[in-house]
């Protein structure tokens, strides 16, 4: 019997037709994620991360290839089948939380359970409270709406919601991208705990190599292709020093922007839109900006 995987992509292509051309977002993507793994897929902006996330999250279909989730081939499922499959098998954690703003933390977590019809309202509430406790949300916050929670607390609710229907796999899209350092540490610690204790399979899609280093394994994506090891230049990206940056065209452009700001301020003074004091303050700020050109 062949080995089964939580996630498997086989020769996946995704392209968009522009006239007589095909623009590939994913090209011949093949990889496997074992049950209980904690894997990150790392890539820069425009590398195909979002497209891959949509494919493996069954939010989009590939033009070619096979996608298996929980050892089930979902490639040719219709929309109704995919909707039911997502509800039962996949948990999502997003960068911007995507919580229902008018619902409490308990209600946000209970909602997917009610949609599944596996739990009645009382059971969904009890399980929601247990999951919120599991991810570390203080009990006094259970009845708060997202607006009454910090970013880190909102992500805790989102993780609990992802666990609501006991999915086979949880997909996290830049789960710490909107959080401060302390909240980032808490979220990553919670994900690692859930992976190790509950054996849930997590796939984290991120551009941040530092975030990815806490996972058990990493895969890399660039130009729509998956690499098991980073391309030679992937982790050797050099950041240009500001001094060198300003010596190039960018410095000239920045100077032009500052000069333009000065012209606008003077025009506003001549047209009577600002008084002399405001003019002087604005000119002082512009001069401060000019000083940065002399780094």
Secondary structure, DSSP 8 states (H G I E B T S, - for coil): -----SEEEEEEEEEEEETTEEEEEEEEEEEEE-TT-EEEEE--TTSSHHHHHHHHTTSS--SEEEEEETTEE-TT--HHHHHHHHHHHEEEE-TT----TTSBHHHHHHHHHHHHTSS-HHHHHHHHHHHHHHTT--GGGTT-BGGGS-HHHHHHHHHHHHTTT--SEEEEESTTTTS-HHHHHHHHHHHHHHHHHH--EEEEEES-HHHHTTSSEEEEEETTEEESS--TTTT------HHHHHHSHHHHHHHHHHHHHHHHHHHHHHTTSS-HHHHHHHHHHHHHHHHHTT-
